[in-house]
Amino acid sequence: MPTSPEEPEPATRPPLTAGSAPSGPIPGIAYAGIGDEAGPSLTEQLAALERLGWRYLELRTVDGRAIADLDDRAFDGAAATLAARGIGVCCLDSRIGNWARPVTGGFEADRRELETLAARCAALGTRAVRIMTYPNDGLDEREWRRRVLTRIRALCSIAESRGVVLLAENCAGWAAERAERMLDLLDTVSSPALGLLFDTGNGIAHGYRAPELLADIAAHVGHVHVKDARPASDGGEPAYTLPGEGDAGVGECLRLLIDHGYRGTWSIEPHLALRPHLGQHAGTGGAAGFTAAGAALERLAAELPNPPVRPEGAR
């Protein structure tokens, strides 16, 4: 692994302030979806978004290729199509620190991916890049933490210089399942280019109640993925459902976020057809499942009370 900066000392980090969002289900909230959950091609992704009447897309892959792996011609074509259709991009989903990149692996691929995505964020008019926090691979707890914090501090240095924000998801890695680790990550790295991404459905897969974890970190959440699931009876892969039909407590999570002042994007990731962590398509759904999940999210949002009016600039 290339040499990275030494781990910084713990410091107090202010909450990440979410950017203002256009009107959506409730004031200050916008709808979006991870496009490849609807289909591999950008055409399919945009068609599903249009059926929902939504104007924001989260990009992970196009034609089965990660956004950072698209050649310049393919990326420029996708960006031009999005601009022509008036579709905004709320976040780019990287592979940095994910289930396939343990903390003992090489670091250069993550550096290169972030540099590429930072440039592509600028072209697409977004600042958000989803990362994860590096699965372990046989290290003791102290060394795992040290390496994770060192890597993410190095990534934040790049992000700060390029004007992007890294959002660490509660999915894979050291700071994936425990609120105290998430807060430790934020406080120790202490970078304005670091925040949290909260996925409402990941607690089912990882064995915790999402609303209970969210209550401790809600003030630091900069982006939200919406999915729902029921645990498998055999302890295997969860059975994913439409938002509100599973056991993840999605409605409770959304209410907690609003109560804590979250104003940003709710982005669906239904997992009804595509499960990237398995490296394959699973089940059925595609565009139909994507649009059904979007409609279900709209119904959940309609049941939430509108947030109180806050003074301009308040969080």
VENJO-V842974 format. One record per backbone hydrogen bond with DSSP energy under -0.5 kcal/mol. NH is the residue of the N-H (numbers start at 1). CO is the residue of the C=O. Records with the same first field share a line. If there is no record, write none. Layout:
BEGIN
NH: CO + CO
END
This chain:
BEGIN
11: 187
18: 16
24: 26
29: 26
30: 264
32: 266
33: 56
34: 268
35: 33 + 58
37: 34
38: 35
39: 35
45: 41
46: 42
47: 43
48: 44
49: 45
50: 46
51: 47
52: 48
53: 49 + 50
54: 49
57: 88
58: 33
59: 57 + 91
62: 65
63: 40
65: 62
67: 60
69: 66
70: 66 + 67
75: 71
76: 72
77: 73
78: 74
79: 75
80: 76
81: 77
82: 78
83: 79
84: 80
85: 81
86: 82 + 83
87: 82
88: 55 + 86
89: 124
90: 57 + 88
91: 57
92: 128
93: 59
94: 92 + 130
98: 95
101: 98
103: 135
105: 102
110: 107
111: 107
112: 108
113: 109
114: 110
115: 111
116: 112
117: 113
118: 114
119: 115
120: 116
121: 117
122: 118
123: 119
124: 120
125: 121
126: 121
129: 165
130: 92
131: 167
132: 96
133: 172
134: 97
135: 98
144: 140
145: 141
146: 142
147: 143
148: 144
149: 145
150: 146
151: 147
152: 148
153: 149
154: 150
155: 151
156: 152
157: 153
158: 154
159: 155
160: 156
161: 157
162: 158
163: 159 + 160
164: 159
165: 127
166: 193
167: 129
168: 166 + 195
169: 131
170: 197
171: 169
174: 133 + 134
176: 173
182: 178
183: 179
184: 180
185: 181
186: 182
187: 183
188: 184
189: 185
190: 186
194: 191
195: 166
196: 220
197: 168
198: 223
199: 197
200: 198 + 225
202: 199
204: 201
205: 201
206: 202
207: 203
208: 203
210: 208
213: 209
214: 210
215: 211
216: 212 + 213
217: 213 + 214
218: 214
220: 217
221: 218
222: 196
223: 196
224: 265
225: 198
226: 267
227: 225
228: 241
230: 239
232: 236
235: 232
239: 230
240: 238
241: 228
245: 242
247: 229
253: 249
254: 250
255: 251
256: 252
257: 253
258: 254
259: 255
260: 256
261: 258
262: 257
266: 30
267: 224 + 265
268: 32 + 266
269: 226
275: 280
278: 275
279: 275 + 276
280: 275
282: 273
288: 285
289: 285
290: 286
291: 287
292: 288
293: 289
294: 290
295: 291
296: 292
297: 293
298: 294
299: 295
300: 296
301: 297
302: 298
303: 299 + 300
304: 301
314: 311
END
